[in-house]
Amino acid sequence: MTSTVTPVRSKRSALTKGQLPKYAPYAVLGAALIVGAAILALIGFNAFGWGVVSAILFAVGLVSWSAVVEGSRKAKDRLATCLVVGSFLVALLPLISVIWTVLVNGIPGLLNPGFLTNSMNGVTGAFDNKAVESGAPVLGGIYHALLGTVQITLLATVISVPVGLLTAIYLVEYGQDGRLARAITFFVDVMTGIPSIVAGLFAAAFFFVVVGPGTKTGAVAAVALSVLMIPVVVRSSEEMLKIVPNELREAAYALGVRKWRTILKVVIPTAISGIASGVTLAIARVIGETAPILVTAGFATSINTNVFGGWMASLPTFIYTQILNPTSPSNPDPSSQRAWGAALVLIILVMVLNLVARLIARIFAPKSGR
């Protein structure tokens, strides 16, 4: 019995020799947290500083231990791992901070009675003063702004998606790197980086010439947003169409299928998942824009269901006006509460759009396997 057990034990020790134990990262992390808390307690404790000091101590401790036990090569590998994970956490912190701040400040506004079903029509500073002085519920809501955001974004999407998708199809399937294709690609790249206020001024000037001065409607805002959406749709759709295997096109051509039908029945369904994601990114790019909508649609306190007539509110402009011009200048807290609630609704709306895009992509994606 002894002769069979001893070689196994010696073999295991030989395999694990020169390696840190599995609990090493957890032990170093615990020690780094304790030492970091002790250091911050001496100079003034705060959660952010504790995290930074603990992360530095963890990286130094783990890499040093690895250098002693495992050698410099493995230590360098662990250092690179610490840098990659640390960079990821640093990039994640602002997102977590924004979401947490919006949730903490936005939930009280979202819980106000009628916040999602009422507009700001008839709400004056007297109501906000009463809410602050007597503790009454904050009146007024974002229904008019929510409805305006949905209408403007929907019309902008209807304008942008066909134009962007057809442009991408031309660049990939017909352009063949010709002069026109190169010119389109150049201008699309230029349009990708234009400031949003320039798009708003373009739409306002265009309708000034076509319709007349002072034209501010939801349709003008939709045109301005489409200027920002089209380049994103073109670039994302172009990349998705490029990764469709040429073998699929050649198989369709070999069966005698015409090119337009091959694009419609083979190429687009294959790339629909990426195209839907690109459209979602384009919507997320413009749904929070404030400057072009202020220039083209103005802001309103009442409900407007006609996107082609009259000023129209949106969630970004609602947030802007509530913060910049509170309903009650002497008591701005109710307006701030409404603004945070609208910001939370805007984030939720973007998340819902992402989920819908993923669902559409899953439904229309080509079936694989049997």
C-alpha positions, -999 to 999 in steps of 0.1 A, spaced: 0 0 0 28 24 9 47 18 -24 16 28 -44 6 59 -25 40 76 -22 47 80 -59 12 95 -64 19 121 -37 53 129 -50 39 132 -85 12 157 -73 38 177 -54 60 178 -85 31 191 -106 21 218 -81 56 228 -73 64 264 -82 27 275 -83 7 297 -61 -21 280 -41 -56 284 -54 -65 306 -24 -37 330 -31 -57 358 -49 -84 357 -22 -58 359 6 -40 388 -10 -73 405 -17 -84 402 20 -50 415 32 -51 444 7 -86 454 19 -75 453 55 -43 472 50 -61 497 26 -87 504 53 -60 510 79 -41 534 56 -73 553 48 -83 555 84 -51 574 91 -55 600 63 -93 602 61 -115 573 50 -135 573 18 -149 544 -2 -133 555 -35 -98 559 -20 -101 526 -2 -109 508 -35 -79 525 -53 -54 518 -25 -67 482 -21 -64 476 -58 -28 488 -59 -19 468 -28 -36 437 -43 -17 440 -76 17 446 -59 12 418 -34 0 392 -59 27 400 -85 54 400 -58 43 367 -44 41 352 -79 76 365 -87 91 347 -56 72 314 -60 65 311 -98 92 332 -114 93 364 -134 75 351 -164 44 341 -145 46 373 -125 45 393 -157 14 374 -168 -3 381 -135 6 418 -137 -10 419 -172 -41 402 -159 -43 427 -130 -40 456 -154 -67 442 -178 -91 435 -149 -84 469 -133 -90 487 -166 -123 469 -170 -134 479 -135 -123 515 -140 -144 516 -172 -173 500 -153 -172 524 -124 -187 554 -143 -215 533 -156 -224 519 -122 -221 554 -107 -245 569 -133 -270 541 -129 -269 543 -91 -272 581 -91 -301 581 -115 -319 554 -96 -315 571 -62 -326 604 -75 -351 593 -101 -372 567 -82 -389 594 -59 -399 613 -90 -411 582 -108 -433 573 -78 -452 607 -79 -489 602 -87 -496 608 -124 -459 612 -133 -463 590 -164 -499 599 -173 -500 637 -168 -484 666 -186 -472 699 -172 -501 718 -187 -515 741 -160 -488 733 -134 -474 765 -119 -449 774 -93 -477 777 -67 -482 739 -69 -445 733 -63 -444 758 -34 -474 739 -18 -457 706 -23 -425 718 -5 -443 736 23 -471 712 31 -455 679 19 -482 674 -7 -474 652 -37 -455 668 -66 -479 674 -95 -471 673 -131 -457 646 -153 -438 636 -184 -466 622 -205 -463 649 -232 -425 646 -233 -426 608 -234 -452 609 -263 -431 635 -281 -399 614 -278 -416 583 -291 -431 601 -321 -400 620 -330 -377 590 -327 -401 568 -346 -403 592 -375 -365 596 -375 -361 558 -376 -386 555 -405 -366 581 -424 -331 568 -415 -333 530 -417 -344 527 -453 -319 553 -465 -291 539 -444 -298 502 -453 -301 509 -490 -269 529 -490 -251 501 -472 -265 476 -498 -252 498 -526 -217 501 -511 -213 464 -505 -232 448 -534 -230 473 -562 -204 500 -554 -174 478 -562 -150 504 -548 -160 529 -575 -157 567 -574 -193 571 -562 -189 544 -535 -157 561 -522 -174 595 -522 -203 581 -502 -180 564 -477 -161 596 -473 -192 618 -466 -207 591 -443 -175 592 -422 -177 630 -421 -213 630 -411 -206 606 -383 -186 632 -365 -207 663 -370 -220 680 -338 -257 675 -331 -264 712 -331 -252 714 -367 -278 688 -377 -305 708 -359 -294 740 -377 -294 722 -410 -330 709 -405 -342 743 -393 -326 761 -423 -340 735 -447 -376 739 -435 -371 777 -433 -365 776 -471 -392 750 -479 -420 759 -455 -412 793 -440 -395 810 -411 -402 799 -375 -412 764 -384 -408 742 -353 -425 708 -354 -417 672 -344 -411 664 -381 -383 690 -383 -367 674 -352 -370 640 -368 -352 652 -399 -324 666 -377 -321 633 -358 -321 613 -391 -290 633 -401 -273 619 -371 -288 584 -374 -281 577 -411 -243 575 -408 -245 550 -379 -270 529 -398 -249 529 -429 -216 520 -412 -231 493 -390 -252 477 -418 -222 479 -442 -200 459 -418 -227 433 -412 -233 429 -449 -196 425 -456 -193 395 -432 -220 375 -450 -201 346 -467 -198 350 -505 -205 313 -508 -242 320 -499 -244 346 -527 -227 322 -552 -250 294 -542 -280 316 -549 -266 328 -582 -259 291 -592 -296 284 -587 -305 312 -611 -317 336 -584 -315 372 -594 -292 396 -575 -319 417 -560 -337 386 -548 -305 371 -534 -299 403 -514 -335 403 -501 -338 366 -493 -303 356 -485 -280 385 -476 -303 406 -455 -318 377 -434 -282 365 -427 -271 399 -414 -304 409 -398 -291 404 -363 -262 429 -368 -284 453 -387 -309 454 -358 -282 460 -334 -269 489 -355 -303 504 -357 -306 502 -320 -273 519 -316 -284 546 -339 -316 551 -319 -296 552 -287 -273 578 -303 -302 603 -309 -329 596 -283 -311 616 -257 -301 646 -280 -312 680 -267 -297 707 -288 -312 697 -322 -347 693 -307 -346 726 -289 -337 743 -323 -362 723 -344 -392 714 -321 -389 738 -292 -405 727 -259 -441 725 -248 -460 718 -216 -491 703 -232 -497 672 -252 -492 673 -289 -501 642 -309 -495 659 -343 -458 654 -352 -463 677 -383 -478 707 -365 -470 727 -334 -441 727 -309 -434 693 -293 -417 684 -260 -393 655 -256 -377 639 -226 -343 656 -231 -358 690 -235 -381 684 -205 -350 676 -184 -332 706 -197 -361 731 -190 -368 716 -156 -332 721 -145 -325 754 -162 -359 770 -156 -376 754 -126 -413 757 -123 -408 775 -90 -375 793 -89 -378 797 -51 -384 760 -46 -365 741 -74 -366 707 -57 -399 695 -73 -385 704 -108 -353 686 -100 -373 656 -89 -392 656 -122 -360 659 -142 -343 629 -124 -375 609 -129 -375 617 -167 -338 608 -169 -346 574 -153 -374 568 -178 -351 577 -207 -326 551 -195 -353 525 -192 -366 534 -227 -331 528 -241 -329 494 -223 -363 484 -236 -352 493 -272 -321 471 -268 -342 442 -256 -366 446 -285 -338 447 -310 -323 415 -295 -357 398 -297 -362 409 -333 -327 397 -342 -334 363 -326 -367 359 -344 -355 368 -378 -320 353 -376 -315 324 -401 -320 290 -385 -289 269 -381 -287 231 -378 -316 207 -384 
